[in-house]
């Protein structure tokens, strides 16, 4: 989505931040999905040529940097803590806006 100049000027800092953060998450997710597809193709191509005792685990055949982070990224946090963090963050932003 391209942001036009009038639309950009109509946004509050919070709205712009949300748009930017959402776009960044989407780009990161697309990037990782492309690498996951590449890894699957590589693994499927290599598996017939591996020794019988070799690991068939796709993460062992072609590790990616975020494999070690999977366990950490899926840790469930308390929704109350997450809500409080978000409220604190936006209160800080709002305070800076009022001072300017």
C-alpha positions, 0 to 999 in steps of 0.5 A, a space after each residue: 500500500 502506498 501512502 499518498 501525501 495528503 493521507 500521510 499528513 492526515 495520520 496521527 503518529 500512532 496510526 502511522 506507527 501501526 501502519 509501519 509496524 504492520 507492513 514490517 511484520 508482513 514483509 518479514 513474514 513473506 521473507 521467512 516464508 520464501 526461505 522456508 519454501 527454499 529450504 523445503 525444496 533443498 531438503 526434498 532434493 537431498 533426502 534421497 541422497 542421504 545415508 540411511 542413518 542421517 537425520 531427515 529433520 528439515 531443520 538439521 538439513 538446512 538450518 535457518 537463523 530463526 529456527 533457534 528462536 521458534 521456541 522463544 517466539 511462541 512463549 505465551 505472555 500474560 495478556 494483562 502484561 502485554 496490555 500494560 506494556 502497550 498502554 505505557 508505550 502509547 502514554 509515553 508517545 502521547 506525553 511527548 506529543 503534548 510537550 511539543 
